[in-house]
Amino acid sequence: MSEEKIQKYGERQVRSVWDDLREEWWFSVVDVVGVLTEQPDVRHAAKYWSVLKTRLKKEGSELTTNCSQLKMRADDGKYYKTDAMNVEQILRLVQSIPSKKAEPFKLWLAKVGNERINETIDPELAMSRAMETYLKKGYSEEWIRQRLMSIKVRNNLTNEWRSRGVKKGAEYAILTDEISKAWSGMTTKEYKNYKGLKKENLRDNMSDLELVLTMLSEATTTEIEKQKNPQTFAEHKEAAKSGGEAAGVARKAVEDRTGQKVITPNNAERLNPMKDLLEGAIEV
């Protein structure tokens, strides 16, 4: 855990910590329960959570089994092990709490679930939703078109990897880092840290040039995969490095001609007047 933070919900506080390894926030369950059920203090919130845990176990829910215990600072300034959940688990927890404050979350979750089902049937709806979301965040239509194109380029690459037996997850991440290091000099995580990001999508925080060079590196890697037809993971890594290096040459050429660095610490907050999507969902 690399950072702790107090989240505000009205006048109430919710303790949270950032897991740098898994790249996600974890929230104090007692604090969340206390807020949603309007308990007068931590002791009453802990008692409510204890009763709720017993009920969930009887119902066969795996939520309590998957709940983690993390050290969080208490009112006395000391750190104690506290039940904690990530965002997905917290949203599931909300569904089990009969509360007026929880009801808006439940309605929002039902709405989102219905939208995702419809998008599975008609993928074009997902593209329209993405366009609308980016516009609300303050991105220009030109940037959005580039971003949607980058998704297509990325999908073309992952399709090549999948067809050649590369495993989704860890192996995709390793190859992506090879591409990133070759053109930008940084792994994906190092790039995100450079821009001061945590859970945010790196590409949503890139300038036009950064995004274009990312697309070039992945499109080139896709073509190399097609031409070289790598059979081993080591050969895939070599193809990824080669594709990234091609974009790296382009980056240096741009910097030589403009006298400006392509890669900057600027993120979307500095590039665009955007709002946080989750924050907006909570307000709704």
Secondary structure as GFF3:
##gff-version 3
##sequence-region A 1 284
A	DSSP	beta_strand	3	9	.	.	.	ID=ss1
A	DSSP	beta_strand	12	19	.	.	.	ID=ss2
A	DSSP	beta_strand	24	28	.	.	.	ID=ss3
A	DSSP	alpha_helix	29	36	.	.	.	ID=ss4
A	DSSP	alpha_helix	42	58	.	.	.	ID=ss5
A	DSSP	alpha_helix	63	66	.	.	.	ID=ss6
A	DSSP	beta_strand	68	73	.	.	.	ID=ss7
A	DSSP	beta_strand	79	86	.	.	.	ID=ss8
A	DSSP	alpha_helix	87	95	.	.	.	ID=ss9
A	DSSP	alpha_helix	103	121	.	.	.	ID=ss10
A	DSSP	alpha_helix	124	136	.	.	.	ID=ss11
A	DSSP	alpha_helix	141	163	.	.	.	ID=ss12
A	DSSP	alpha_helix	170	184	.	.	.	ID=ss13
A	DSSP	alpha_helix	188	194	.	.	.	ID=ss14
A	DSSP	three_ten_helix	203	205	.	.	.	ID=ss15
A	DSSP	alpha_helix	208	228	.	.	.	ID=ss16
A	DSSP	alpha_helix	233	258	.	.	.	ID=ss17
A	DSSP	alpha_helix	268	271	.	.	.	ID=ss18
A	DSSP	alpha_helix	277	283	.	.	.	ID=ss19
###
